[in-house]
Amino acid sequence: MGIGLTEGILIAAIAMLLFGGKKIPQLGRTLGESIKGFKEGMKHEPKDSADKIEEKSDKKKS
């Protein structure tokens, strides 16, 4: 149930009409950087959150 060839071509054509040929690479680069930053943030967040939870529970015990 993914995007087929016809749908991909249609999406690309609409993007070209909306943004023009010169903006497409810039938009792709920005999107890639955003995804990369999001993934890096997700890797570090659980570790930080777990540390904060442990600190709070240690303070309550004292």
QUILINCOR-V53784 format. One record per residue. N is the residue number from 1. OMEGA is omega as a letter, one per 20 degrees, with the letter a starting at -180 (NA if undefined). Layout:
n,omega
N,OMEGA
N,OMEGA
This chain:
n,omega
1,r
2,r
3,r
4,a
5,a
6,r
7,r
8,r
9,r
10,r
11,r
12,r
13,r
14,r
15,r
16,r
17,a
18,a
19,a
20,a
21,a
22,a
23,a
24,r
25,r
26,r
27,r
28,r
29,r
30,r
31,r
32,r
33,r
34,r
35,r
36,r
37,r
38,r
39,r
40,r
41,r
42,r
43,a
44,a
45,a
46,a
47,r
48,a
49,r
50,r
51,r
52,r
53,r
54,r
55,a
56,a
57,r
58,r
59,a
60,a
61,a
62,NA
